[in-house]
Every structure is written in structure tokens, then in C-alpha cells.
């Protein structure tokens, strides 16, 4: 569902941000 996809994208974005930071 859209909500699930949005959550996955958010988690991925957070992970990438943590790695970059």
C-alpha cells in the first residue's frame, strides 16, 4: 500500500542521512 511504501522510503532516507552524517 502507499502508506507502507512511504514508511519504507522514510526509513531508507533516514538510514542514508545517518550514513552521510
mmCIF entry with sequence, helices, sheets and N, C-alpha, C, O atoms, coordinates in Angstrom:
data_MODEL
# 
_entry.id   MODEL 
# 
_entity.id                         1 
_entity.type                       polymer 
_entity.pdbx_number_of_molecules   1 
# 
_entity_poly.entity_id                      1 
_entity_poly.type                           'polypeptide(L)' 
_entity_poly.nstd_linkage                   no 
_entity_poly.nstd_monomer                   no 
_entity_poly.pdbx_seq_one_letter_code       
;(UNK)(UNK)(UNK)(UNK)(UNK)(UNK)(UNK)(UNK)(UNK)(UNK)(UNK)(UNK)(UNK)(UNK)(UNK)(UNK)
(UNK)(UNK)(UNK)(UNK)(UNK)
;
_entity_poly.pdbx_seq_one_letter_code_can   XXXXXXXXXXXXXXXXXXXXX 
_entity_poly.pdbx_strand_id                 A 
# 
loop_
_entity_poly_seq.entity_id 
_entity_poly_seq.num 
_entity_poly_seq.mon_id 
_entity_poly_seq.hetero 
1 1  UNK n 
1 2  UNK n 
1 3  UNK n 
1 4  UNK n 
1 5  UNK n 
1 6  UNK n 
1 7  UNK n 
1 8  UNK n 
1 9  UNK n 
1 10 UNK n 
1 11 UNK n 
1 12 UNK n 
1 13 UNK n 
1 14 UNK n 
1 15 UNK n 
1 16 UNK n 
1 17 UNK n 
1 18 UNK n 
1 19 UNK n 
1 20 UNK n 
1 21 UNK n 
# 
_struct_asym.id          A 
_struct_asym.entity_id   1 
# 
_struct_conf.conf_type_id            HELX_P 
_struct_conf.id                      HELX_P1 
_struct_conf.pdbx_PDB_helix_id       AA1 
_struct_conf.beg_label_comp_id       UNK 
_struct_conf.beg_label_asym_id       A 
_struct_conf.beg_label_seq_id        2 
_struct_conf.pdbx_beg_PDB_ins_code   ? 
_struct_conf.end_label_comp_id       UNK 
_struct_conf.end_label_asym_id       A 
_struct_conf.end_label_seq_id        20 
_struct_conf.pdbx_end_PDB_ins_code   ? 
_struct_conf.beg_auth_comp_id        UNK 
_struct_conf.beg_auth_asym_id        A 
_struct_conf.beg_auth_seq_id         2 
_struct_conf.end_auth_comp_id        UNK 
_struct_conf.end_auth_asym_id        A 
_struct_conf.end_auth_seq_id         20 
_struct_conf.pdbx_PDB_helix_class    1 
_struct_conf.details                 ? 
_struct_conf.pdbx_PDB_helix_length   19 
# 
_struct_conf_type.id          HELX_P 
_struct_conf_type.criteria    ? 
_struct_conf_type.reference   ? 
# 
loop_
_atom_site.group_PDB 
_atom_site.id 
_atom_site.type_symbol 
_atom_site.label_atom_id 
_atom_site.label_alt_id 
_atom_site.label_comp_id 
_atom_site.label_asym_id 
_atom_site.label_entity_id 
_atom_site.label_seq_id 
_atom_site.pdbx_PDB_ins_code 
_atom_site.Cartn_x 
_atom_site.Cartn_y 
_atom_site.Cartn_z 
_atom_site.occupancy 
_atom_site.B_iso_or_equiv 
_atom_site.pdbx_formal_charge 
_atom_site.auth_seq_id 
_atom_site.auth_comp_id 
_atom_site.auth_asym_id 
_atom_site.auth_atom_id 
_atom_site.pdbx_PDB_model_num 
ATOM 1  N N  . UNK A 1 1  ? 0.842  -1.202 0.000  1.00 0.00 ? 1  UNK A N  1 
ATOM 2  C CA . UNK A 1 1  ? 0.000  0.000  0.000  1.00 0.00 ? 1  UNK A CA 1 
ATOM 3  C C  . UNK A 1 1  ? 0.876  1.250  0.000  1.00 0.00 ? 1  UNK A C  1 
ATOM 4  O O  . UNK A 1 1  ? 2.081  1.174  0.240  1.00 0.00 ? 1  UNK A O  1 
ATOM 5  N N  . UNK A 1 2  ? 0.272  2.377  -0.266 1.00 0.00 ? 2  UNK A N  1 
ATOM 6  C CA . UNK A 1 2  ? 1.035  3.625  -0.316 1.00 0.00 ? 2  UNK A CA 1 
ATOM 7  C C  . UNK A 1 2  ? 1.675  3.927  1.028  1.00 0.00 ? 2  UNK A C  1 
ATOM 8  O O  . UNK A 1 2  ? 2.831  4.347  1.086  1.00 0.00 ? 2  UNK A O  1 
ATOM 9  N N  . UNK A 1 3  ? 0.929  3.717  2.115  1.00 0.00 ? 3  UNK A N  1 
ATOM 10 C CA . UNK A 1 3  ? 1.477  4.018  3.448  1.00 0.00 ? 3  UNK A CA 1 
ATOM 11 C C  . UNK A 1 3  ? 2.737  3.200  3.712  1.00 0.00 ? 3  UNK A C  1 
ATOM 12 O O  . UNK A 1 3  ? 3.719  3.706  4.254  1.00 0.00 ? 3  UNK A O  1 
ATOM 13 N N  . UNK A 1 4  ? 2.691  1.930  3.320  1.00 0.00 ? 4  UNK A N  1 
ATOM 14 C CA . UNK A 1 4  ? 3.837  1.055  3.565  1.00 0.00 ? 4  UNK A CA 1 
ATOM 15 C C  . UNK A 1 4  ? 5.034  1.553  2.768  1.00 0.00 ? 4  UNK A C  1 
ATOM 16 O O  . UNK A 1 4  ? 6.146  1.623  3.291  1.00 0.00 ? 4  UNK A O  1 
ATOM 17 N N  . UNK A 1 5  ? 4.809  1.899  1.503  1.00 0.00 ? 5  UNK A N  1 
ATOM 18 C CA . UNK A 1 5  ? 5.891  2.378  0.643  1.00 0.00 ? 5  UNK A CA 1 
ATOM 19 C C  . UNK A 1 5  ? 6.472  3.661  1.219  1.00 0.00 ? 5  UNK A C  1 
ATOM 20 O O  . UNK A 1 5  ? 7.689  3.847  1.234  1.00 0.00 ? 5  UNK A O  1 
ATOM 21 N N  . UNK A 1 6  ? 5.595  4.549  1.694  1.00 0.00 ? 6  UNK A N  1 
ATOM 22 C CA . UNK A 1 6  ? 6.063  5.818  2.252  1.00 0.00 ? 6  UNK A CA 1 
ATOM 23 C C  . UNK A 1 6  ? 6.927  5.553  3.488  1.00 0.00 ? 6  UNK A C  1 
ATOM 24 O O  . UNK A 1 6  ? 7.953  6.204  3.683  1.00 0.00 ? 6  UNK A O  1 
ATOM 25 N N  . UNK A 1 7  ? 6.511  4.604  4.315  1.00 0.00 ? 7  UNK A N  1 
ATOM 26 C CA . UNK A 1 7  ? 7.283  4.291  5.516  1.00 0.00 ? 7  UNK A CA 1 
ATOM 27 C C  . UNK A 1 7  ? 8.653  3.738  5.143  1.00 0.00 ? 7  UNK A C  1 
ATOM 28 O O  . UNK A 1 7  ? 9.665  4.118  5.731  1.00 0.00 ? 7  UNK A O  1 
ATOM 29 N N  . UNK A 1 8  ? 8.678  2.843  4.168  1.00 0.00 ? 8  UNK A N  1 
ATOM 30 C CA . UNK A 1 8  ? 9.958  2.256  3.731  1.00 0.00 ? 8  UNK A CA 1 
ATOM 31 C C  . UNK A 1 8  ? 10.874 3.347  3.201  1.00 0.00 ? 8  UNK A C  1 
ATOM 32 O O  . UNK A 1 8  ? 12.061 3.384  3.523  1.00 0.00 ? 8  UNK A O  1 
ATOM 33 N N  . UNK A 1 9  ? 10.309 4.242  2.380  1.00 0.00 ? 9  UNK A N  1 
ATOM 34 C CA . UNK A 1 9  ? 11.126 5.327  1.828  1.00 0.00 ? 9  UNK A CA 1 
ATOM 35 C C  . UNK A 1 9  ? 11.676 6.192  2.949  1.00 0.00 ? 9  UNK A C  1 
ATOM 36 O O  . UNK A 1 9  ? 12.833 6.611  2.905  1.00 0.00 ? 9  UNK A O  1 
ATOM 37 N N  . UNK A 1 10 ? 10.849 6.461  3.955  1.00 0.00 ? 10 UNK A N  1 
ATOM 38 C CA . UNK A 1 10 ? 11.278 7.302  5.074  1.00 0.00 ? 10 UNK A CA 1 
ATOM 39 C C  . UNK A 1 10 ? 12.421 6.623  5.828  1.00 0.00 ? 10 UNK A C  1 
ATOM 40 O O  . UNK A 1 10 ? 13.409 7.271  6.176  1.00 0.00 ? 10 UNK A O  1 
ATOM 41 N N  . UNK A 1 11 ? 12.288 5.330  6.078  1.00 0.00 ? 11 UNK A N  1 
ATOM 42 C CA . UNK A 1 11 ? 13.342 4.605  6.794  1.00 0.00 ? 11 UNK A CA 1 
ATOM 43 C C  . UNK A 1 11 ? 14.633 4.602  5.985  1.00 0.00 ? 11 UNK A C  1 
ATOM 44 O O  . UNK A 1 11 ? 15.722 4.779  6.531  1.00 0.00 ? 11 UNK A O  1 
ATOM 45 N N  . UNK A 1 12 ? 14.497 4.398  4.669  1.00 0.00 ? 12 UNK A N  1 
ATOM 46 C CA . UNK A 1 12 ? 15.686 4.394  3.808  1.00 0.00 ? 12 UNK A CA 1 
ATOM 47 C C  . UNK A 1 12 ? 16.343 5.759  3.823  1.00 0.00 ? 12 UNK A C  1 
ATOM 48 O O  . UNK A 1 12 ? 17.567 5.865  3.901  1.00 0.00 ? 12 UNK A O  1 
ATOM 49 N N  . UNK A 1 13 ? 15.529 6.811  3.748  1.00 0.00 ? 13 UNK A N  1 
ATOM 50 C CA . UNK A 1 13 ? 16.072 8.171  3.748  1.00 0.00 ? 13 UNK A CA 1 
ATOM 51 C C  . UNK A 1 13 ? 16.805 8.438  5.062  1.00 0.00 ? 13 UNK A C  1 
ATOM 52 O O  . UNK A 1 13 ? 17.897 9.006  5.070  1.00 0.00 ? 13 UNK A O  1 
ATOM 53 N N  . UNK A 1 14 ? 16.194 8.023  6.170  1.00 0.00 ? 14 UNK A N  1 
ATOM 54 C CA . UNK A 1 14 ? 16.822 8.230  7.480  1.00 0.00 ? 14 UNK A CA 1 
ATOM 55 C C  . UNK A 1 14 ? 18.151 7.489  7.538  1.00 0.00 ? 14 UNK A C  1 
ATOM 56 O O  . UNK A 1 14 ? 19.139 8.017  8.049  1.00 0.00 ? 14 UNK A O  1 
ATOM 57 N N  . UNK A 1 15 ? 18.175 6.261  7.013  1.00 0.00 ? 15 UNK A N  1 
ATOM 58 C CA . UNK A 1 15 ? 19.392 5.453  7.042  1.00 0.00 ? 15 UNK A CA 1 
ATOM 59 C C  . UNK A 1 15 ? 20.487 6.140  6.228  1.00 0.00 ? 15 UNK A C  1 
ATOM 60 O O  . UNK A 1 15 ? 21.634 6.234  6.666  1.00 0.00 ? 15 UNK A O  1 
ATOM 61 N N  . UNK A 1 16 ? 20.116 6.620  5.035  1.00 0.00 ? 16 UNK A N  1 
ATOM 62 C CA . UNK A 1 16 ? 21.094 7.292  4.183  1.00 0.00 ? 16 UNK A CA 1 
ATOM 63 C C  . UNK A 1 16 ? 21.604 8.554  4.869  1.00 0.00 ? 16 UNK A C  1 
ATOM 64 O O  . UNK A 1 16 ? 22.797 8.854  4.822  1.00 0.00 ? 16 UNK A O  1 
ATOM 65 N N  . UNK A 1 17 ? 20.694 9.296  5.509  1.00 0.00 ? 17 UNK A N  1 
ATOM 66 C CA . UNK A 1 17 ? 21.093 10.531 6.182  1.00 0.00 ? 17 UNK A CA 1 
ATOM 67 C C  . UNK A 1 17 ? 22.080 10.209 7.307  1.00 0.00 ? 17 UNK A C  1 
ATOM 68 O O  . UNK A 1 17 ? 23.074 10.912 7.488  1.00 0.00 ? 17 UNK A O  1 
ATOM 69 N N  . UNK A 1 18 ? 21.800 9.141  8.062  1.00 0.00 ? 18 UNK A N  1 
ATOM 70 C CA . UNK A 1 18 ? 22.686 8.781  9.168  1.00 0.00 ? 18 UNK A CA 1 
ATOM 71 C C  . UNK A 1 18 ? 24.058 8.391  8.638  1.00 0.00 ? 18 UNK A C  1 
ATOM 72 O O  . UNK A 1 18 ? 25.082 8.751  9.220  1.00 0.00 ? 18 UNK A O  1 
ATOM 73 N N  . UNK A 1 19 ? 24.073 7.654  7.534  1.00 0.00 ? 19 UNK A N  1 
ATOM 74 C CA . UNK A 1 19 ? 25.361 7.231  6.969  1.00 0.00 ? 19 UNK A CA 1 
ATOM 75 C C  . UNK A 1 19 ? 26.154 8.439  6.499  1.00 0.00 ? 19 UNK A C  1 
ATOM 76 O O  . UNK A 1 19 ? 27.359 8.535  6.735  1.00 0.00 ? 19 UNK A O  1 
ATOM 77 N N  . UNK A 1 20 ? 25.460 9.371  5.822  1.00 0.00 ? 20 UNK A N  1 
ATOM 78 C CA . UNK A 1 20 ? 26.142 10.561 5.290  1.00 0.00 ? 20 UNK A CA 1 
ATOM 79 C C  . UNK A 1 20 ? 26.613 11.434 6.442  1.00 0.00 ? 20 UNK A C  1 
ATOM 80 O O  . UNK A 1 20 ? 27.714 11.983 6.405  1.00 0.00 ? 20 UNK A O  1 
ATOM 81 N N  . UNK A 1 21 ? 25.764 11.563 7.480  1.00 0.00 ? 21 UNK A N  1 
ATOM 82 C CA . UNK A 1 21 ? 26.099 12.432 8.605  1.00 0.00 ? 21 UNK A CA 1 
ATOM 83 C C  . UNK A 1 21 ? 27.120 11.776 9.471  1.00 0.00 ? 21 UNK A C  1 
ATOM 84 O O  . UNK A 1 21 ? 27.536 12.350 10.478 1.00 0.00 ? 21 UNK A O  1 
# 
